[in-house]
Amino acid sequence: MITKRIARASTLALAGAALAGAFTLTGAGSASAASGGGCGGNGGQQACISVDGSTLISDAYTNFANSNCTIDLVLFDQTTGYRWDTMAGCGLGWTHYAGTTVPDPTPGHVYQTELIVNWGAGNIGVTWSPTLTA
């Protein structure tokens, strides 16, 4: 009777480990299948999108001599139209802006970062990253 309980417990433990491994492989598979991404823009204003492990990262860089502006860093899920906004004040010189991060992005969805710089009085600059397919 004890032998049957040990055998049953071992079988359940192995089944649980196999399921956990399957979920781990699925998560890693979606991240490793990501394609595209990178940075777009010019030397002074760049919008970026990338994947680190299984996390989608939206960020941007600017190199301004004047910090009298605001930043709206937008991450778009182009597949669904959903957007995440991160607002910040502009920095002087080379400045990095961390946007939204999405753990385990939806496989097959297309994502893109938009950097909107608002200088006031209707003066707005827009820069797009390349697209990234999760």
Secondary structure, DSSP 8 states (H G I E B T S, - for coil): -HHHHHHHHHHHHHHHHHHHHHHHHHHHHHHHT-EE-EEEEETTEEEEEEEETTEEEEEEEEEES---SEEEEEEEETTTTEEEEEEEE--SEEEEEEEEEEES--TT-EEEEEEEEE-STT-EEEEE---EE-
